[in-house]
Amino acid sequence: MNETYIKDYISLFSHLSLNNIEQFDNCIDKDIMFSDPFNYIQGSENFKKIFYHMFKNVKDPSFIVLNYSKSENKVFLKWKMVFYAFKSKQFIQGVSEITLNSDGKINCHIDYWDSMNGLFIKLPFIGVLYRLSLKIFKVKI
C-alpha cells in the first residue's frame, strides 16, 4: 500500500481549516464517494463542499484523530469532532471507513457516527423529546 496519500489525508483532517480544504485534491480520487448521516455525494468538488459548508455553519470545528488501523486497501479512523454550538463546546465521536484505489488515493470515505446522541439531543425542542423517549428504553439498575 502506498501510504503517502493516507498519511497526508489524516494530517489534513487533523489540521483542517478553510485555508487548506483545496489540498484534498492531492490525496483523493476525482470520483471520491463520501457518505455520513446527512450526505451522500460523489466527486472531489462535492467532497470539498461538505467541508466549506461545515466551516460556514459550525463555529471552530476541528477533528482529533484518536486512532487508526489499516489493511491492504482500507483504513479505519476513530475520531472526535470538536465545535461550538448551542452556546457551549460540543463533541461528536465517530469512525471513518476509508477505501484506497490502486494508486493509494482515497476513493471512498464513509463516516459512522450517532447523529441522535451526537447532535439532535442537543437541540432545544427535539432534544427534550428525545431525552424523554430514552427513559422508556433505559434499564434501571
Salt bridges, closest charged atoms under 4 A:
GLU3 OE1 - LYS70 NZ 2.70
GLU22 OE1 - LYS48 NZ 2.84
ASP25 OD2 - LYS48 NZ 2.75
ASP31 OD2 - LYS30 NZ 3.46
GLU45 OE2 - LYS48 NZ 2.98
GLU97 OE2 - LYS74 NZ 2.95
ASP111 OD1 - HIS109 NE2 2.64
